[in-house]
Amino acid sequence: MQQNYFFKYLSLAPVLLFAHLIFVAVVWIIFNTFFPDLLFHPLP
């Protein structure tokens, strides 16, 4: 029974990683929409 929870956790980890990467990409795209060159040409 304990082994089943372990395999369920292992199958959940890549899904959470993929969801986190999509979330970070969306935030980055929205930030670049409002501040286009801020990441490439920072203010002095």
Secondary structure, DSSP 8 states (H G I E B T S, - for coil): -HHHHHHHHHHHHHHHHHHHHHHHHHHHHHHHHHSTTTTTS---
